[in-house]
């Protein structure tokens, strides 16, 4: 089979001092790339989910803080660092749950500080920041492939696989996390049959996962979120694969709202539930899922966003958390680029960072 062709959702255009983003809010009806040049535009794109998926957010933040710093006319490295800190703080305020956002910004900060300590000029620091941002992108592509290779060892050809939200190519540099083994399997003739939850209220499964899997020629069936139980009961699903936005030290995992319900169902039907997580999403400083801050989104996403007319009574109260936390007891394994972690996660995840 042909190798999976990447759809790059985040691209640095250094000649035009711009960030080129695939606007994921318009998919699947329109494939449009945005040209963004200002830090406020980068923040808006992250907050409004024009770019989404934990790794892609991190990549966009790295490019964004570089471009925002590059635009400065600061005469000294110390003055440039003040500009960097302002851009970093602006981007960090965009999304509170996805740890990759902060991981990427902190990594860029650490690189800046190393260059500053070495006495580098503002121009040299800017070049170093560009190098670091490009390294974050390149490393993510390799990380995703490694996750896919490890996850593929857990699967058999012809399996039915269920996934929730979108953890594919457009959420990362390439391959995705949860979708990486599906793409690698597609290249190798595994003929997986994928069931994609629609993922209310923002429909990432319907708009994004179904779209990109169809683009790649994968056998994909779209189901409503409340149909996961029946397809499991009917024996159509042999494994569940999901991505994540943050993993606590004990293995509790924050992912798109609805993931924990899928995990409960998988446990009931005896179906393995695998979380595909780059090490950058594992937060050993976060003791349990109770310590993960859950972002609350606008009510309009539930009541009016996808409808010509409102689908709820005017003024009704709406609770719209963007994520939920899947308890570690429901997770069969956490697949990282360094290998497969199994319970107890407090030990296996810590070992991943010791390697």
C-alpha positions, 0 to 999 in steps of 0.5 A, a space after each residue: 500500500 502507498 505510504 500515508 500522505 500527510 495533510 499539514 495543518 500547521 505550517 511556518 511561512 518564514 518568508 512572509 512571517 506567517 503561520 499557515 493553518 488549516 481552518 478545522 472549523 470549516 471542515 468537511 465542507 471547505 478546505 481553507 488555509 489561513 495566513 496569520 501574522 499577529 500573536 492575537 490571531 494565533 491565540 484566537 485560532 487556538 481558542 476557536 479551535 481553528 487549530 486543535 489536537 494537543 500536538 498541533 496546538 503545541 506546534 502552533 504555539 511554538 511557531 507563534 511565539 517565534 513569529 511574535 518574537 521575530 517581529 520585535 525590533 528590540 535592541 538587546 536580548 533582555 528587551 527581546 525576552 520581555 517581548 517573548 514573555 508577553 507573547 508567551 503569556 498571550 498564547 498560554 491563555 488560549 486553552 487551559 487543559 491541553 498540556 502540550 500548549 504549555 510544554 511547547 511554550 516552556 520548551 521555547 522559553 528554556 531555549 531562549 534562556 540558554 541562548 541569552 545565558 550564552 550571550 547571543 544577540 537578538 538575531 541569534 536568539 531568533 534563529 535559535 527559536 526558529 530552530 527549536 520550533 522546527 524541531 518540535 514539529 519534526 519530533 512530533 512526526 517521529 513520535 506519532 509514527 513510534 506510537 503507531 508502531 507500538 499500538 499496532 502490536 496490540 491489534 490484529 488485521 481486520 479488527 473493528 476499531 472505535 475512536 472518539 474525537 480526532 487524534 489524527 494527521 490534522 491534530 499532529 505533525 503527521 499520522 496522529 496518535 490514536 489514528 497512527 496505528 490505523 494509518 500504518 495498518 492501512 499502509 500494510 493491508 490490515 483492513 481495519 474497520 473504523 467506527 468514529 463517534 460523531 463527538 458532540 457538541 463540536 463534531 470532531 469525529 463527524 467533521 474531522 476523523 471521518 473526513 481524513 480517514 475517507 481521504 486516506 481510503 480507510 473503511 470508516 463508519 460514522 456513528 452518533 455518540 450514543 450508538 457506541 454501546 450497540 456496536 460494541 454489543 453487536 461485536 463490531 468493535 475489538 478495541 478502542 483507540 483514543 488520544 488525550 490532552 493530559 495524562 496524570 501521574 496515576 494514569 487518569 486521562 483527560 480527553 474530549 468530552 464523552 471519552 470516559 463514557 466510551 471507556 465505561 462501555 468498553 469495560 462493560 463489554 470486555 473490550 480493551 481501551 487504549 490511550 495513545 499519548 506522547 510523553 509531552 502530554 504526560 504530566 507527572 506533576 499532576 497527581 490525579 485527574 482531580 487536579 486537571 483543570 477542565 475548560 468550559 466552553 460557550 453554551 452556543 456550541 450546544 444550542 445553536 452552532 450547527 443549526 439554522 434554528 436553535 435546537 434548545 429553548 431560549 435561555 436554557 442553562 447549558 453545561 459544556 465542559 470540553 473534556 472529561 477525565 477517564 479513570 485509570 482503572 478503565 484504561 487497558 494501556 497507555 501507548 507512548 513513543 517509548 513503549 506501552 505503559 500498563 497498570 500500575 501507571 504510577 510506576 510504568 509512566 515514571 519509568 518512561 521518563 527514566 529511559 
